[in-house]
């Protein structure tokens, strides 16, 4: 007697468990990456301006001028 480890239900159970694990992994990856509107990603204009200044793409004068425009 195989006690439930036969080909029928055992294989079916293995496939279902595998699909459930894949589904959980997919959801975790999707949650971590987000879709651009995630709460972990702050793509406000001020944040983008700060990043451009930090990378050296714009000068300090340009940074302050653009910052004042965004605040108005």
Secondary structure by P-SEA (a helix, b strand, c coil): cccccccaaaaaaaaaaaaaaaaaaaaaaaaaacccccccccccaaaaaaaaaaaccccaaaaaaaaaaaac
